[in-house]
Amino acid sequence: MVQVSLQKGAIEAAKDKVIVVNLFEGVAKPGGATGAVDKALGGMISEIISSGDFKGEWGQTYLFRTFGKIPAERVLLLGLGKQKEFTKDRIREAAAKSSNVLKKAKITAYSTIVHGAGIGGFDAQTAGEAFFEGLYLGAYSFDRYKTEKKEENGVPVEKVTVLERDGNKVRILEKSWARAKILAEATNLCRDLVNLPAQEATPTYLASVAQRIAKENKLKITVYSREEMQKLGMGGVLGVAQGSAEPPKFIVLEYGGGRKGEKPICLVGKGITFDSGGLSLKPWDFMVDMKEDMSGAAAVICSIQALARLKVKANVIGIAPCTENLPSARPLKPGDILKTFGGKTIEVLNTDAEGRLVLSDGLGYACSRDPQAIVDIATLTGACMVALGRKATGVMGTDQKLIRKILKASGQTGDQVWQLPLYDELSEQVKSNVADVKNVGGRYGGAITAALLLKKMVGDFPWAHLDIAGPAFTDLAPDGIKKEYQPVGATGVGVRLFVNLVENWNTKG
C-alpha cells in the first residue's frame, strides 16, 4: 500500500519534486491553495488559464515546471470540472487521478492538497475520507505473479504527502484518514481474493482468510465442513460441490459490536470460487473470468473486517457458502432435486444456475439466526448485466425501507445501484412440477426470476438482494468501469457499501 503522511503546512513550500493543486472549470483567477501557489509563482497559473492551455475541465491535467520559483520542480494542475457537478465520488477520482498521471511520468513521491475541502464546498471530514479512499484505492495493483516489473506504463507512486495549512482541519483529516485506510485495506483485500487464480483462492483458502480476520479482531467464526453440512441438510452447497475435488466450506463470521441480545444483520455472499457451469458447461470465453464468482463471499468477509476495525455499533453475521462448480464423474445433473437448509426443494434444470442453489442454503441459515434483516450479494446473472450494463448493481427485495437504506449508502460510496421490480407474476416462471421451485425461469427477466427464487428462501424476514455480476470485475473494454480508483480486475464492490449501510442503519431519512 502507498505510504501516506499528513502534515500541517503550505503546499507552495513543499519540497517534493511535484506538488498537486486543482481548479474548477470556468475559474479565471485561482483562489485557496491553488491561488497561493499561483502567487508564489508570480501568476504562472493565471497565465496558463488565460492562454487557454488549461480550462479546469473534469479529468484535465497540466504538468509544468516552476523554474526555481518555489521548492517543487513541477506543479500538476488537476481539473475538477464544473463546481455544481462536483461530488464526493469525484474527490475519490481526483485523488486517484493525480497518482495515475504521475505514475506515467515516473514520479514516485509528491505533495498534494485535499481536493474538495476548501472551495469545493465539502467539510473536511467528508472530503478527507473520500480523498484518502481515492489515494489508497487508486494505488492498488495486482502483480504478484509477474516475474518482470516493466516500467513502460510508469512507476508506482510510493509516497504521498498531504498538506493542510489549517491546524483544526489537520486534526479532522487525521480521523478521516484513519477511517479511509481501514475501508481501503478491506476493499483491497477483497480485490486480492477475487484476483487470485482459482487454484489458490479455494474454499479452504477463503476460510483461512476469514479465520485470520476472526483471530486478529477477536470475532466468532464457524467453518462447516462437508460432513457437517450433510448433517445440517445444506443440499444446495453440497449438490454444487459434487463435481469438485476441493472440499466446500460454509463460513459464518460474526461481529458483535451492538447491544447484547440485539438482533443481527445478516450478510450473505455467494462463494463459487470457480464456475465452469458444471455439466451445463460454459463456452471458454464466458468461463475465463469465473474466478470472480466468489466476489460476493469476498465482499462479505472483508466488510466484517472493516466493521470490526471501525468498531461499528451493530451485530452483524457474515455468511459465505463456498464451493467450486465443476463437471466430474459424479456431478450435479439436470433433473436432480436438492433439499436446502431451510427445507425447500429445488429442481435443477441448469447446473450453471448454481449461485441461487448455494445462496438458498446461506439464506436459510440466515433465517435460523432470527435476524432483523438479510442482505445477499452475488455475481448471480448475466441478465442483470443485459438490463443495467456492467457498471451497475441491481437491487431487489421484499422490504422497501431496507432498499432505500442501500440506495442511500450507494450514493455515499459512489456505487451505482438501481432497483429492479419483483413482480409476483414472474414467480410462475420458477414453479416446478416436481419440487417447490426450479432453478431457472426461462429467457426473459432472468435477474428477477433468480431473485424470486431466493425470495422463497427468506420467509417474512426483511430481505434485499444485490446482483453484482456487472461491477464486480472490470477490464479495458468500452463497457467496463472507468473510474480512476478502479484498476483493471476485481473492484471490491460491496465492501464500502455494506460498511456505510450498517453504520447508518438507524439513521432516519
Buried (B, 14 or more C-beta within 10 A) or exposed (E): EBEBEBEBBBBBBBEBBBBBBBBBBEBEEBEBBBBBBBBBBEBBBBEBBEEEEBBBBBBBBBBBEBEEBBBBBBBBBBBBBEBEEBBBBBBBBBBBBBBBBBBEBEBBBBBBBBBBBBBBEBEBBBBBBBBBBBBBBBBBBBEEEEEEEEEEEBBBBEEBBBBBBEEEBBEBBEEBBEBBBBBBBBBBBBBBBBBBEBEEBBBBBBBEBBBEBBEEBEBEBEBBEBEEBEEBBBBBBBBBBBBBEBBBBBBBBBBBBBEEEEEBBBBBBBBBBBBBBBBBBBEEEBBEBBBBBBBBBBBBBBBBBBBBBBEBBBBBBBBBBBBBBBBEEEBBBBEBBBBBBBEBBBBBBBBBBBBBBBBBBBBBBBBEBEBBBBBBBBBBBBBBBEBBBBBBBBBBBBBEEBBEBBBBBBBBBBBBBBBBEBEEEBBEBBEBEEBBBBBBBEEEBBBBBBBBBBBBBBEEBBBBBBBBBBBBBBEEEEEBBEBBBBBBBBBBBBBBBBBBBBBBBEEEE
